[in-house]
């Protein structure tokens, strides 16, 4: 342990750093300090791959109802269940041409699109196939544009120390609701200009330890996410 020791006491807050996910923590002067945490954020669902087929005549299926959970690299397509469906086929549409993406089981009513490019427009169509191999012929093509930057992190909480009896002058904060490959940055000011640590996420959470010793005082931690294009959540 180096430098002045801070003693942390938990306190949950919800604040924002120019719209970025945030966490707060206090370190009062008593040869030590105090800590706390906060949040803000978003998510999706899934499907399986399979084969497509020619459009047929008699099935009455309206196709995509909504597209939601849009972020910089993913989105979720939704549709209403069709009685008698054997599977649903998802197609991407470009210049009027349909390209098969995947198929889902009869019980599915959504499909997660992943690996998309940020700030890019996409168009999709969903068709149903019945047990006899017949397809509907809807052309309900729905478009959306992915976000430029990642979503705000969902949660921020103290990780080390975990309790008021703990002490450390380089605390570790856990940031949740992040994506693999994004750089998660931790700041000590609500304008996100004083960086105290960062880490590249390899999953939905990432731990960030302050890169320098903190002295006595009151602190608020603010977390943001930055994608591979250098665009930061806001």
C-alpha positions in Angstrom: 0.0 0.0 0.0 1.5 3.4 -1.0 0.5 6.9 -0.1 -2.4 8.0 2.0 -4.9 5.3 2.8 -8.6 6.0 1.9 -11.4 4.2 3.8 -14.5 3.8 1.6 -18.2 3.8 2.6 -20.8 2.7 0.0 -23.5 5.0 -1.2 -25.6 4.5 -4.4 -26.2 7.4 -6.6 -27.5 7.9 -10.2 -25.8 10.8 -12.0 -24.6 11.4 -15.5 -21.4 12.4 -17.3 -22.6 14.2 -20.4 -25.0 11.3 -20.7 -22.4 8.6 -20.0 -22.9 5.9 -17.4 -21.7 7.1 -14.0 -20.8 6.1 -10.5 -20.1 8.1 -7.4 -17.9 7.6 -4.4 -16.9 9.7 -1.4 -13.5 9.8 0.4 -13.9 12.1 3.4 -10.9 13.3 5.2 -10.2 11.0 8.2 -6.8 9.6 7.2 -8.9 7.9 4.6 -12.1 8.1 2.7 -15.6 7.0 1.5 -17.1 5.3 -1.6 -20.3 4.9 -3.6 -21.7 3.8 -7.0 -24.2 4.6 -9.8 -25.6 3.5 -13.2 -27.3 4.0 -16.6 -27.5 1.6 -19.9 -29.2 -1.2 -22.6 -29.4 -5.0 -24.4 -30.9 -7.8 -27.1 -32.0 -11.5 -27.9 -31.0 -14.4 -30.4 -31.8 -16.9 -33.1 -30.3 -19.9 -35.1 -29.2 -20.4 -38.6 -30.9 -22.4 -41.3 -32.1 -22.4 -45.0 -34.3 -20.0 -47.0 -36.7 -20.7 -49.8 -38.9 -19.2 -52.5 -41.8 -17.0 -51.6 -45.1 -18.7 -51.9 -48.7 -17.7 -52.1 -51.2 -18.5 -49.4 -49.5 -17.7 -46.0 -50.6 -14.4 -44.5 -47.7 -13.1 -42.4 -47.0 -9.4 -41.9 -43.3 -9.8 -41.2 -41.2 -7.5 -39.0 -43.2 -5.5 -36.4 -40.4 -3.6 -34.7 -36.6 -3.3 -34.5 -35.3 -2.2 -31.1 -32.3 -2.5 -28.8 -30.2 -0.7 -31.5 -26.7 0.3 -30.5 -23.5 0.8 -32.5 -23.0 -2.8 -33.5 -26.3 -4.7 -33.0 -30.1 -4.6 -33.1 -33.0 -6.9 -32.4 -35.7 -7.7 -35.0 -39.2 -8.6 -33.7 -42.3 -10.1 -35.3 -45.6 -11.6 -34.2 -45.9 -15.4 -33.9 -47.6 -17.1 -36.9 -49.8 -20.1 -36.2 -48.5 -23.1 -38.1 -45.0 -21.7 -38.6 -42.1 -24.2 -38.9 -39.5 -21.5 -39.0 -38.8 -17.8 -39.7 -36.2 -16.7 -42.2 -34.4 -13.4 -41.9 -33.1 -11.6 -45.0 -31.0 -8.5 -45.5 -32.2 -6.2 -48.3 -29.8 -4.2 -50.4 -30.8 -2.4 -53.7 -34.0 -4.4 -53.7 -32.2 -7.7 -53.5 -32.7 -10.1 -50.6 -29.8 -12.0 -49.1 -30.5 -14.9 -46.6 -29.1 -14.2 -43.1 -30.5 -16.9 -40.8 -33.5 -18.9 -39.8 -35.1 -19.3 -36.4 -37.3 -22.0 -34.8 -41.1 -21.8 -34.9 -41.2 -20.6 -31.3 -39.1 -17.5 -31.9 -40.4 -14.0 -32.2 -37.1 -12.1 -32.4 -33.6 -12.3 -33.7 -30.4 -10.5 -32.7 -28.3 -8.9 -35.4 -24.7 -8.6 -34.3 -21.4 -7.6 -35.9 -22.9 -4.6 -37.6 -21.0 -1.4 -38.4 -21.6 1.8 -36.5 -23.5 4.7 -38.0 -24.7 2.5 -40.9 -28.2 2.0 -42.4 -29.6 -1.5 -42.7 -32.8 -3.0 -44.1 -34.2 -6.4 -43.2 -37.2 -8.7 -44.0 -38.6 -11.7 -42.2 -40.7 -14.4 -43.9 -42.4 -17.5 -42.4 -42.3 -21.1 -43.6 -44.9 -23.6 -42.7 -44.5 -27.4 -42.2 -45.2 -28.0 -45.9 -42.3 -25.8 -47.0 -44.5 -22.9 -48.1 -43.4 -19.3 -47.6 -45.4 -16.1 -47.4 -44.7 -13.4 -49.8 -44.6 -10.2 -47.6 -42.2 -7.4 -48.7 -42.4 -5.6 -45.4 -38.8 -4.3 -45.4 -37.9 -2.3 -42.3 -34.8 -0.1 -42.1 -32.8 1.4 -39.2 -29.4 3.1 -38.6 -27.0 1.9 -36.0 -25.7 4.4 -33.5 -22.4 6.2 -33.9 -21.1 5.4 -30.4 -21.7 2.6 -27.8 -24.5 2.8 -25.3 -24.0 4.3 -21.9 -22.7 1.7 -19.4 -25.5 0.2 -17.3 -23.9 0.1 -13.8 -20.8 1.2 -11.9 -20.0 -0.2 -8.4 -17.1 -0.4 -6.0 -15.1 -3.7 -6.4 -12.1 -3.2 -4.1 -12.6 -2.3 -1.4 -16.1 -3.8 -1.1 -16.9 -2.6 2.4 -16.3 0.4 4.6 -13.8 -1.6 6.6 -11.6 -1.9 3.5 -8.9 0.6 2.6 -6.9 1.4 -0.5 -5.7 4.5 -2.3 -6.1 3.0 -5.7 -9.7 1.7 -5.6 -11.1 -0.7 -8.2 -14.5 0.0 -9.8 -16.6 -2.5 -11.8 -18.5 -1.2 -14.8 -21.4 -3.3 -16.1 -23.5 -3.3 -19.3 -20.5 -3.0 -21.6 -19.5 -4.8 -24.8 -16.4 -6.9 -25.6 -13.8 -4.9 -27.5 -15.0 -1.5 -26.2 -12.6 0.7 -24.2 -14.2 1.6 -20.9 -12.9 4.8 -19.3 -13.3 6.0 -15.7 -13.3 9.7 -14.9 -13.5 11.7 -11.7 -15.5 14.6 -13.1 -18.9 15.0 -14.7 -17.5 16.5 -17.9 -15.4 13.4 -18.4 -12.1 15.3 -18.8 -10.1 13.9 -15.8 -9.3 10.3 -16.7 -8.2 8.1 -13.8 -8.2 4.7 -15.5 -9.3 2.7 -18.5 -9.5 -1.0 -19.6 -10.6 -2.9 -22.7 -13.7 -5.0 -22.0 -13.7 -8.7 -22.8 -17.3 -9.3 -21.7 -20.3 -7.6 -20.2 -18.4 -6.2 -17.2 -14.9 -4.8 -16.7 -12.9 -3.8 -13.6 -10.9 -0.6 -13.7 -8.3 0.3 -11.0 -7.3 3.9 -10.5 -3.9 4.4 -12.3 -2.7 6.8 -9.6 -3.1 7.2 -5.9 -6.0 9.2 -4.7 -5.6 11.7 -1.9 -8.2 12.8 0.7 -11.3 14.2 -0.7 -14.8 13.6 -2.1 -14.9 11.8 -5.5 -17.5 10.9 -8.1 -16.6 8.3 -10.7 -18.1 8.5 -14.2 -17.8 5.7 -16.8 -18.1 5.9 -20.5 -17.5 3.4 -23.4 -15.5 4.1 -26.6 -15.8 1.8 -29.7 -13.0 0.9 -32.1 -13.8 3.9 -34.2 -13.0 6.2 -31.3 -16.6 7.3 -30.7 -17.4 7.7 -27.0 -20.8 7.2 -25.4 -22.8 10.4 -24.7 
